[in-house]
Amino acid sequence: MRPMELYNLCRAILSILGVFLHLHRLLPRTAVPYVSTALRETLKEVERAEAIGAIPPGSEERRTLERCKDVAVKGWTSG
C-alpha cells in the first residue's frame, strides 16, 4: 500500500469515528422540536378526553405525559 493510500484510509477512518463521537450532540438538536410538538399535541388530546369524561382527571396518562415533558425539557437543555 502506498503512503498516500494509507493516509487516505486513516483519514477516512478518523472521519467516520468523529461522526460517531459527535452524533449524540447533533441528534438532539434536530429531534427535540419534533418530540416537543408530539408531546404538546398528545397532552391536548388528553385534556380533551378529560373534558368530555372519557378518562378521569389526573389519570395515569396525564401523569406520564407530564413526566416525559419534564424530562424532555430539563434533560435536553442541561446538556
C-alpha positions as CSV (number, residue, x, y, z in Angstrom):
1,M,0.0,0.0,0.0
2,R,1.4,3.3,-1.0
3,P,1.8,6.1,1.6
4,M,-0.9,8.2,0.1
5,E,-3.4,5.4,0.1
6,L,-2.6,4.7,3.7
7,Y,-3.0,8.4,4.6
8,N,-6.4,8.5,2.9
9,L,-7.5,5.3,4.6
10,C,-6.5,6.7,8.0
11,R,-8.3,10.0,7.3
12,A,-11.5,8.2,6.3
13,I,-11.5,6.1,9.5
14,L,-10.9,9.1,11.6
15,S,-13.7,11.0,9.9
16,I,-16.2,8.2,10.5
17,L,-15.1,7.9,14.1
18,G,-15.5,11.7,14.5
19,V,-19.1,11.5,13.2
20,F,-20.0,8.7,15.6
21,L,-18.4,10.5,18.6
22,H,-20.3,13.8,17.9
23,L,-23.6,12.2,16.7
24,H,-25.1,12.3,20.3
25,R,-24.6,16.1,20.3
26,L,-26.0,16.6,16.8
27,L,-29.1,14.4,17.0
28,P,-31.0,16.0,20.0
29,R,-30.9,19.4,18.3
30,T,-32.8,18.0,15.4
31,A,-35.1,15.6,17.3
32,V,-36.3,17.7,20.2
33,P,-38.6,20.0,18.2
34,Y,-40.5,17.0,16.8
35,V,-40.7,15.3,20.2
36,S,-41.9,18.5,21.8
37,T,-44.6,19.0,19.2
38,A,-45.8,15.4,19.6
39,L,-45.9,15.8,23.5
40,R,-47.9,19.0,23.2
41,E,-50.4,17.5,20.8
42,T,-50.8,14.4,22.9
43,L,-51.3,16.5,26.0
44,K,-54.0,18.5,24.3
45,E,-55.8,15.2,23.3
46,V,-55.6,14.0,26.9
47,E,-57.1,17.4,28.1
48,R,-60.0,17.0,25.6
49,A,-60.6,13.4,26.7
50,E,-60.7,14.6,30.4
51,A,-63.1,17.4,29.4
52,I,-65.6,15.1,27.9
53,G,-65.2,12.5,30.6
54,A,-63.6,9.8,28.5
55,I,-60.8,9.5,31.1
56,P,-60.8,10.6,34.7
57,P,-59.0,13.9,35.6
58,G,-55.4,13.3,36.9
59,S,-55.2,10.0,35.1
60,E,-52.1,7.9,34.6
61,E,-51.8,9.0,31.0
62,R,-51.6,12.7,32.1
63,R,-49.0,12.0,34.8
64,T,-46.9,10.0,32.3
65,L,-47.0,12.9,29.8
66,E,-46.1,15.4,32.4
67,R,-43.2,13.3,33.5
68,C,-42.0,12.9,29.9
69,K,-42.4,16.7,29.3
70,D,-40.3,17.5,32.4
71,V,-37.6,15.1,31.4
72,A,-37.5,16.3,27.8
73,V,-37.3,20.0,28.8
74,K,-34.8,19.6,31.6
75,G,-32.8,16.8,30.2
76,W,-32.1,18.3,26.8
77,T,-31.4,21.8,27.9
78,S,-28.9,20.8,30.7
79,G,-26.6,19.1,28.2
